[in-house]
Structure formats: structure tokens, C-alpha cells
Amino acid sequence: MTAVFARPAYHDALSRLADRHLLRDLAYVGGRWIAGQSGKSFEVTDPASAATLAWVASLGADETAVAINAASEACAAWRAMLPQGRAAILRKWFELMLAAKEDLALIMTLEQGKPIAESRGEIDYAASFVEWYAEEGKRLNAESVTSHLPGAEMIVRREALGVVGIVTPWNFPSAMLTRKVAAALAAGCTVVAHPSSETPLSALALAELGERAGVPAGVFNVVTGHAATIVGRMCADTRVRAMSFTGSTGIGRLIAAECAPTLKRLVMELGGHAPLIIFDDADIEKAVEIAVNAKFATSGQDCLAANRIFVQRRIADAFTKAFADRIAELKVGAGLEDGAEIGPLMHERAVAKVEEQVADALGHGARLVTGGRRHKAGRLFYEPTLLSDVPADALIMREETFGPVAAIAAFDTEDEVIARANDTEYGLVAYIVTENGARQMRLGRALEYGMVAVNRVKITGAPIPFGGWKQSGLGREGSRHGLEAFTELKYLCIDTAA
């Protein structure tokens, strides 16, 4: 193995790593750990303390081209491997991830800030995609078509697209990578991945484990550095046949535009603006727990977070009081603190956006119930906040928040709340709390969202098609649909005439 530390890591908590080789500061290209021609690097810090974790190699367009070359050259052999062979490697990768869960969770908490319990959960979640696609890749079968031509047999089969470019965000640095990479590898594609520069260490640790699992050189590449340079090079290269991106709708539009000249397949999980609709037949205690979990997981930095909470007027006051009491109990602190539930936001821009939305809502007549300012824990911590009586024209009711701020608005009728919930360009997930079965079915159809959760929050996982409508994305991830996204249909017509 290549030596790990080109530069020292400074955060004291890194001494807790059982396997220090999982902390990588070089990019992974063509089966080698490289620093890049320029020798430049960028700092990765702990958002809770601002302490340095590592200096990571900053690659550019030339190294990205090298990674694409490596992936292109490795593609034929990887595609030709029997699905069982690819599955065995993926299965080994899955097992190594579970064995290293504590180290992977520690790295994630330090670079992303989320509570360690959430990080452990994400590693389990991330590994589940590798396990799922290890099995699902074996079931990518051909189909026979009843011939409409005499003396002909017809077969339709799926074949790997080729090289896939993958761009992942900072809020789920492991799960967003494996959900894409495992599907692409299982389909027979090779990958060039670019992780967020704020959380690259999780991706590099997974690359280390992938190498140990036997992923061949060039099949999985991780290119760290400046996003615009790296992603722009991937978008422009004709050998990259698909781009898979998770992030904001605005950046998604830019990537789609850059991919247009080469007509790439696009798989995009973009912004969300989830409504949580609570009807007056709901159990208030249960509704409060659903609201807490839907809003405050990952400190609200989640595209699935409930951004607009609509409560039927008859129970609005009682729900608001109970919700405020529960929010006040949430423990704010660094992710490694015992019992921490709300960690820091990722960067100063995130805190500034939250502050702007809270001030705007109050300026539009909303009422501050609890919270509403930065927390004493540190500069990137924000108090869990509840706003009530939030009008429709407030920013928080029109834009994704990505922070620990809940906004409540009352409603009267079912038709009214459906119209208000659908009045957005986004359509990723919606949450409903009601005991009325007929209403559950009506709203399940009426809400213009790719996913609808009824009386629960956790709905995602490897077997389900994750994705949204409208400006919330293109295609699906997870399930067989996530595998098929990285394949092309090929039709064979074979003459059988004597």
C-alpha cells in the first residue's frame, strides 16, 4: 500500500481510529493513490470545532482525464465479468464496511458534524446498497419478445452504459456514494466519482475498502478537488456516458446544460421542499415525534426534511405547544458528545441562510415560539427553532431551509392543504399524518411528489425507487430502477429461417 499521510492530521479524535489506513488524503485513480501534478491540497475541518482533519489532494482537469482513461480502459473487462464475480467483490466490500463501521462513523462525524449515532446509522444504510446490488446485479435478465416477423427470434437485453460520472454531496457522504456506485458497478459500469470537498474523507475511506475487497484498478476512481473543474471535465468527455448527481436543483441544471452536447444519461436527486400535513384526527404525541424526526435529523440538513408543516386548525395550538416542548429537549452539541441530537451546520453559508429565513418569516408576521439564534456551542451551531403562523409568502415556505428550523401554518380543508402542498417547483417527498384510510389514499394520489410517507418518517432503503417529480430530479436510485438507469436496452433480431 502507498503511504497514507502526505501531510499530518491534527484533530485529537482521529487517534481513536482503529485502522488509521482508512484516513486517506490522496485521490484514488487507476488503482493508485495520487497527489496530483500541481501538488495543491485543500483543508478538511471539523465543523464543530474548526480543527483540521486533513489536507487532501486537489486534482484538476488533467487528472480527471486520467481517471476517465482508467475507467474507460477497465470497462471492457469489468463488463465482461460474470455478474456472480462482480457480486462477490461487492459482497466483500459490504462486509468490510460493516467491520469498519465505528471508524467510518467517526470519520463521518468529524468531517460532517452529525451526531455519531446518526453516522453509525448512515454506514449501515450505505452498506445496505452494496449488499442489495451485489444480489440485484445477478437478476439483470434478458427478455424474449414474441416475434411479429416470420423466421425471426427476438431478444431484448440490458447492457452496461460504460463510464459513469458520480457527484456526491456533503450531507450524506457515504450513503449517497454507495447508492450510486454500487448500482453502477453491479450493472457492469466503471465509475469516476467526485465527493464534496467538505466531506471527501468518507469517500476515500470507502475507496480504500473497495481496493481491499478486490475492486480492479480503474473500476472505481475518486477524484478530489475543485468541483467546477472536475465535474466540467466529466461532463465534456464523450466517454462518460452518464452523470449521477445529488445536490441542489440549481447545480443540477448547470450539470444538465453541460451534458447536453454529449447527450449523457442523467440521474439526479435534487432539492426538496417537503410538506408535513397533520390532520385533526392525528394523535398529537405521535404527530410530534414524526415532526421531530422529519425535521431535525441531520440537523435539518436533509433533502427529505419537512420544510413546511401544515396543521389542521382545530389542533394547531395544541400541536404547536407540544412540538415546542419537544424541540426544547433536543440536545445541541458536537457529534461526539454523549446524547447529542443536533450538531453544527456545515458552513457559515448554511447558518447565514437559516438566519435570513428566520428574519424574513418574522418580518412577514410569523411568531417565534422557541429558538431563533445561534447556539452557544459554537459559531456553526443554531438553536432548534419553531416558527408558527408562517405566511405563504415567507422565504421559508418557498425555499429549502437545510437547517434546524420548523415552520408551521394552519389549514382548514383537505383541498386547501393539497393545493398549498403542491404549490412548489419541488416534488421529492411529502408526509401525511392521519388515521383516515380513505384520506390516506386520496392524498397519496393527489400530492405531486415522487414519495409519500403516511404516519411514519423512515421510508427509504435499497429496495425502493428513491427520487422526485418536477424540479426535484430525474430518474430513480435504489431498487431495480436504480440498476437499470446505468444500462442500455439492446434488441437482437435473429434470422432462424431454414
N, C-alpha and C positions, 0 to 999 in steps of 0.2 A: 504494500500500500504506500501511496505517496504520503509524505509527512503532512499532518493536519494543520498545524498552526504556522502560517506565514507571518502572522502578527499575533500578539498576545490578546487573550480575552481578559476583561478586567472585573466583571461582575462576580462578587463573592459567592453567590448562589450556584455558579457553574461548578464549583468544587463538589457539589452534590451529585454530579453526573457519574453514574456507574461505568459508562462507556464513553470516554472522552473523544473517541474517534467519531462519534455522532455529531460533534460540533465541527462543522466544516466551514472554512472561509474562502474556498476556491470554487469556481464553477466546474460543472461536470460535463465534458464534451468528448464524444467519441470514446468513452470508456476511460478517460484520463481526467485528473483534477488539474485545472489550469488557472493561471493568474491573469492571462490576457497580455496582449502586446504592449499596452500602454503602461502596465504596472499600477494603474489607478485603482483605488478602492473607495468604498463608502462605509460610513459608520452605521452600525445597528445598535440601538439603545433600548433600554427598558423604559417603557412609557410611565411606569410607576415612580421611578427614581431618577431617570435620565442617565443612569450609569451605563457605561459602554459594555456591550456584549461581545462584539467582534468587529473587525474591519473586513469587509467582503469584497472579493474581486469584482471590479466594474468592467464588464466587457462591452464591445461596441459592435458595429455593423460587420466588420471583418470576421470577428469570432462567431457572430451569429451565422454567417455564411458557412463557416467551418462546421458548425453544429448541424446545419441543414445538409451539408455534404455528407456528414457522418450518418445522419438519419436516412438519407436517400440511398447510400451505399449499403446500409444494413437492412433495408426494407425487403429486398427480394428473399433473402434467407429467412427472415422472421415471418414473412407472409407464407412462405412455403412450409414452415414447420407445422407439424400436425397440431390441431387445437389442444390435444392432450399434453403436448410438450410445452406449449405456452401456458396452459393451465397449471402444470406442475411448478413452473417458475413463479407464477403469480401466487400460488398457494404458499410457497416458501416465503415469498415477500410478506404475505399476510401474517404468517406465523412469527416472522422476525419482528414485525411491527408490534404484535401483542406482547412478545417477550421484552421489548424495549419500551413499553408503554410509559413507565414512570419517567424515563429520560426524555422521551418525545414530548410528554406533557410539560415537563419542566422547561424545556427549550421554548415551547409554545407560549407558556405563561410569561416567561421573561421577555420575549420579543413582542408579544401581542397585548399582554396585560390582563387577559381574562383570568378569573379565579381558577385555581388548579383543578378543582372538581370538574369544571366545565372543560378544561383541557383534556383531562382523562376521558371524559365522555366523547370529546371530538376524536381522539385517537381510536376509540372503539368504533365510532361512526366511520372514520376514514378507512380503517381496516376492513370494515364490512363490505365496502365497494370492491376491494381487491378480491375478497373471498367470493363475492357474488359473481363477478365477471370471470373469475377462474372457472366457474362452473358454466356460466351462460355462454361463454365462447365455444363450448362443445356443442351447443344446440343451434348454431347458425346454419340451418339446413337449406338445401336446395328444394325447390318445389316443381312438380310436374304440371304442365298446362295441357288440358285436353285440346288436341290438335284440331284446327279448322281447315288444314291442308291435307290432301291425300299423300300418303307416303312420307310423312314427316313426324318426327318426335320433337317435342318442345320442352325445354328445361329453363327455369329461371333460378339463378343463384346469386348470392351476395359475395362480393369480393372486397378486400381491404382497399380503402381510398388511396393510401400511400402515407406521405409525411403529414403529420398533424401539428399545427402550432397551437400552443396552450398558454393562456394568460390567466393568472390566478390573483385573487385579492388578498388583503391583509387580515380580514376579519375571521376567516376560517382557512388558515394557511395549509393545513394538512388535508382536510376533507374535500376542499374544492380541487385540490390537485389529484387525489386518488380517484374521485368520481369521474374525472375526465380521462386521466392517464390509464386507469385500469380498463376502461371501456375501449379506448383506442388500441391498447396492446392486445387485448383479447380478440379484437377484430382482425388483428394482423398488421396494424399500422405501427409506424415508428413515430417518436414524439420529440419535439423541441419545445421545452417549457420555459416560461419566464415568470417567476414568482414576484410578488410585490417587493420592492426594495426596502419596505419597512419590516417585512417578515420573511426574509429569504432562508433563514436558518432551518426552519421546519422542512422546506422542500429539499434542501441539501442533505439533511439527515435521512430523508426518505430515499434520496438517490444513493446514499451510502448503503442503506439496507437493500435496495434493489440490486446493487452490484453484488452484495454478498449472496443474494438469492439466486444469482446466475443470469440476470438480465444481460444479454450480449452487448458488447461495445457498440455504441451508436444507436441502439434501440430507444434509449431514454436519455435525453440530454437536458441539463438545467443550465440556462444562460442567465446570469445575474448582471445587473447594471441598469442603465437609464432606459426606462420603458419606451419612450418615443423612438429611440434609435433601434432598439432590438425588435420591437413589435413592427415598426415600419419596414424593417428588412424582411421579416417573416411574411408580411402582407404582400410585399412586392415580388417575392420569389414564386415562380410558377410551379416549382416542385412541391411547395407546401399546398396541399390540396384542400385543407380545411383549417379553419381557425375556430377555436373554442375559447370563449371569454366569459368571465364573471366579473361584473363591476357596474359602474354607473351607466345609465342609458345614454348620457352624452358621449362618453368614451366609446360605447358600443356603436354609436352612429359613425364616429370617426373611423373606427376599425372597418366597419362595413363599407364605407366610402373608399378606403384604401384597398380593400379586397375586390372592389368592383372590376377593375381592369383585368384581373386574373380569374374572375368568376369562381371564387372559392366557396365551398360549403361553409355555412356559418351556423354555429351552435352558440347561443348567447343567453346567459341568465343575467338579466339587467335589474334595474331599480324596482323597488316595491313601494306601495303606499297602502298597506293592508288596513281594511276596516275590521273592527271587532264590534259585532252587533249583539246587544244584550236585551232580550225581550223581558217583559214584566212577569212572565211565568217562571223565570230562572230562579234557582236557589242562589241567593246573594253571596253566601260564603263560597260556593263553588265558582260563581262568576268572578269573584275577586281573585281566587287562585289562578284561574285561567288568564285573567287580565295581567296579573303579575308575571306569569311565565311567558305570555305572548309579547309583553312589552319590554321586560327588563333583562332577559337573557342576553349574554354578551354585552352587558351594559347598554342595551338598546341598539348596538351596532350590528344589526342583522337585517337583511333584506326582507325577512319574514316577520319582522317586528310589527306589532299592531300600532299603527301610526295615528289612527282616528278611532276613538271609542265612542260608539253611539249607544246610548242607554235609553230605553223607553221611559217616558216622563214619569210614570207612576212610581217607579223605583229609583229614579235618578239621584235624589238626595240621599237615600239610604245607601245606595251603592257607592256614591262618592265618598261618604264618610267612612264606610268600611274599607274602601280601597285606600284612602289616605292613611288610615291607621296601619294598614298592612305595609304600605310603602315606607312609613316612618320606621318600621322594624328592620328594613333591609340594611345589612352591614356593608359599609363602604370601606375599601382598603386595597392594598396591593394584593395581587393574585396569590401570593404565597402565604398570606396571613390566614390563620385559622378562621374558618367560617366566613371569609369574605364572599359577598354576593355581587357587589358592584365594583368593578375595577376601574382603572383610568380609561379615558378615551385615547384614541390612537395618537393624536397630534393636536397641536394648537388650533389648526383649522377646524377640527371637529368641535372643539369647545366653543370657538367663536360662532359657529353655525348654530349650536344649541342656544347660546346666549341671544343671538339675533332672533331666533324663532320665539323664544320666551318673551322678549321685549316687544316683539311685534304683536303677539297674541294679547298681551296686557294692554297694548296701545289700542287694540281693536275691541276692548271691553271684556276680555276673559278675566276670570278670577283665579288668583294664585292660591291654591289650597295648601300646598306644602312644597318645600324646597325652593328652587328658583335662583340658585347661585353656585359658584364654585365651592367645592368642599375643602375643608382644612387639610385633608390628607395629602394634597399636592396640587400643582398647577394644572394637571390634566384630569383632575377628578371633578365631577359635577354631581351635586346633590340629586338623588332621585326626586323627581318633581311631578306634581299633579296640577294641571290646569282644568278648570271647569268652565262651562258656559262659553266655550270657544266658538266664535262665529265662523261661517264657511269661508269668509274672505281672508282669514288669518293665514300666514305663510305655512304654519304647521299643519293646516288642513289641506294644503295644496302641494307641499313638497315633503320628500322623505326626510326624516329627522336624523337618524343614526346617532341617538343619544338617549339617556335615561329620563325622557320627558314624556308623560302621558297626557293626552288631550281628550277631554270629554265634551260631548254635545248631546243634548236631549233630542228625542224624536217622539212623534205621536203614532204614526201609522206605518204599516208594513210597506206599502207602496212608496211612501215618502223616503224611508230609510234605504230602500233598494236604489232609488234614483240618486240619493246622496252618496251611497257607497260606490256606485258605478260612475260618478261624475269625476273621473280622473283618467289620465292617459295610461296609467299603470293597471296591471291586472295579474299580479303574481299569486297572492293568497288572500283569502277572506276567512274570518272566523265568525261563527254563529253560536249563540248560547240561547237555547230554547228547548222546552220539553215537548213542544207541539210537533208531532211527527209529520203531519201534513205540511206545516210551515217549513220544517227542515227540507223537505223535498222541493217545495216551491222556491225557496231561496237558493237551494243548490243549483237549480236551473237558471234562476233569474240573475244571479251575480256573475258579472263578466270577469271571471278570474280562472286561471288555469288549475288552481287547487282551492278546495273549500273544506275547512275543518269545522265539524259540528260537535260542540260540547267537549272539545279537547284541543290541545295545542300541538303535541307531537304527532306529526303525520308523515314525516319524510323518512326515507330509508332506501336501501339499494334496490328493492323490488319495484318501487313506484316511479312513474314518469314525472320528474321534477321540472317545472317550467311554467311560464306565464303567457297570458294573452297581451294583445296590444303592444305598448312600448316596454313591456317587461321581459321581452326576449323572443328568441327564435329557437325552435326545436325543443328537445327534451333531454334530460340527463337522468341516469338511473334507469332501471328496467331494461327490457329488450330493446326499447326505443332508443335508449342511450347508446347501445351497441350498434344498432342499425344506422345511427347517424354517421358513423365512420366507415360505412360501406357503400358500394355502388351496386345497383342491380345489373346483372348481365344475363341476356336472353340468348340461348342457343337453339337454333333450329337445324335439326339433323335429318338429312335425307335418308330414308330407310327403304326406298323403292328397290325392288329386285332388279 
